[in-house]
Amino acid sequence: MTIHSHAMRDEDAVPTNIERPTPDMLKRAFSLFPSGVVIATTLDAEGDPHGFTASTFVPLSVDPPMVLMCLNRSARCFEAFMTSQRFAVSVLRPGHEEVAMRFATRGADKFKDVVFDRTGDGLPVIEGALATFECRTSGRHPGGDHVILTGVVEGLCFEDGGAAMVHFVRSFRELQV
Ligand SMILES: Cc1cc2nc3c(=O)[nH]c(=O)nc-3n(C[C@H](O)[C@H](O)[C@H](O)COP(=O)(O)O)c2cc1C
């Protein structure tokens, strides 16, 4: 393998095309980062289900087993995730586009007429997900207009292989293995 070294020249120091971000530019630039798509779900104190589509899922730690998600403070389901001690994450696959859009629609009746599986402690999860993580909420950290939610994975199931759903430039795509 050849490693090419690159000497820093003065004109490299301040690239001329770097601009201060506006919210619109930020959203466009963020959309260029391809990501997987998940649906996070939880139950509120009354036992009612809540959930949202997310691309901010991060496999965080193996020992202890942990995942991370970011939730917008303005989401309707925000309160439920802030008070609940548990949440589940379903990793979506091609064919889940409709349920992904429903869970991305603010205030939609997300659980109506959809067949869900349930984890051992009753959290609804998406049928046919590539992987499912059952988590105990372990931290809530400020992150600008989002809250960074961490969870310890207490249960999981998954299927080896299969196509993945990827979100890139504002649309769902299919990644074939
Ligand atoms: C592909 C995709 C990824 C998203 N990722 C996130 C995310 O990581 N965090 C978040 O708070 N909202 C994310 N959203 C937006 C939420 O799904 C959306 O705001 C949802 O309607 C919130 O539900 P609620 O306000 O009805 O509770 C994403 C939407 C899409 C389409």
The ligand as an SDF file (V2000), in Angstrom:
LIG
                    3D

 31 33  0  0  0  0  0  0  0  0999 V2000
  -35.2000    9.3180    7.3850 C   0  0  0  0  0  0  0  0  0  0  0  0
  -35.6260   10.1290    8.5800 C   0  0  0  0  0  0  0  0  0  0  0  0
  -34.7970   10.2010    9.6760 C   0  0  0  0  0  0  0  0  0  0  0  0
  -35.1610   10.9310   10.8210 C   0  0  0  0  0  0  0  0  0  0  0  0
  -34.3250   10.9390   11.8940 N   0  0  0  0  0  0  0  0  0  0  0  0
  -34.7200   11.5820   13.0190 C   0  0  0  0  0  0  0  0  0  0  0  0
  -33.9000   11.5240   14.1860 C   0  0  0  0  0  0  0  0  0  0  0  0
  -32.8460   10.8900   14.1970 O   0  0  0  0  0  0  0  0  0  0  0  0
  -34.3240   12.1800   15.3040 N   0  0  0  0  0  0  0  0  0  0  0  0
  -35.5060   12.8710   15.3350 C   0  0  0  0  0  0  0  0  0  0  0  0
  -35.8390   13.4450   16.3790 O   0  0  0  0  0  0  0  0  0  0  0  0
  -36.3030   12.9380   14.2420 N   0  0  0  0  0  0  0  0  0  0  0  0
  -35.9400   12.3040   13.0980 C   0  0  0  0  0  0  0  0  0  0  0  0
  -36.7460   12.3220   12.0020 N   0  0  0  0  0  0  0  0  0  0  0  0
  -38.0110   13.0720   12.0640 C   0  0  0  0  0  0  0  0  0  0  0  0
  -39.0660   12.3430   12.8980 C   0  0  0  0  0  0  0  0  0  0  0  0
  -39.2930   11.0380   12.4070 O   0  0  0  0  0  0  0  0  0  0  0  0
  -40.3980   13.1490   12.8410 C   0  0  0  0  0  0  0  0  0  0  0  0
  -40.1690   14.4390   13.3430 O   0  0  0  0  0  0  0  0  0  0  0  0
  -41.5240   12.4910   13.6060 C   0  0  0  0  0  0  0  0  0  0  0  0
  -42.7170   12.9740   13.0750 O   0  0  0  0  0  0  0  0  0  0  0  0
  -41.5740   12.7870   15.0470 C   0  0  0  0  0  0  0  0  0  0  0  0
  -42.8030   12.2790   15.4970 O   0  0  0  0  0  0  0  0  0  0  0  0
  -43.8340   13.0650   16.4440 P   0  0  0  0  0  0  0  0  0  0  0  0
  -43.5100   14.5430   16.3990 O   0  0  0  0  0  0  0  0  0  0  0  0
  -45.1990   12.7550   15.8800 O   0  0  0  0  0  0  0  0  0  0  0  0
  -43.6290   12.4690   17.7820 O   0  0  0  0  0  0  0  0  0  0  0  0
  -36.3970   11.6200   10.8400 C   0  0  0  0  0  0  0  0  0  0  0  0
  -37.2450   11.5450    9.7190 C   0  0  0  0  0  0  0  0  0  0  0  0
  -36.8570   10.8040    8.5950 C   0  0  0  0  0  0  0  0  0  0  0  0
  -37.7880   10.7260    7.3980 C   0  0  0  0  0  0  0  0  0  0  0  0
  1  2  1  0
  2  3  1  0
  2 30  2  0
  3  4  2  0
  4  5  1  0
  4 28  1  0
  5  6  2  0
  6  7  1  0
  6 13  1  0
  7  8  2  0
  7  9  1  0
  9 10  1  0
 10 11  2  0
 10 12  1  0
 12 13  2  0
 13 14  1  0
 14 15  1  0
 14 28  1  0
 15 16  1  0
 16 17  1  0
 16 18  1  0
 18 19  1  0
 18 20  1  0
 20 21  1  0
 20 22  1  0
 22 23  1  0
 23 24  1  0
 24 25  2  0
 24 26  1  0
 24 27  1  0
 28 29  2  0
 29 30  1  0
 30 31  1  0
M  END
$$$$
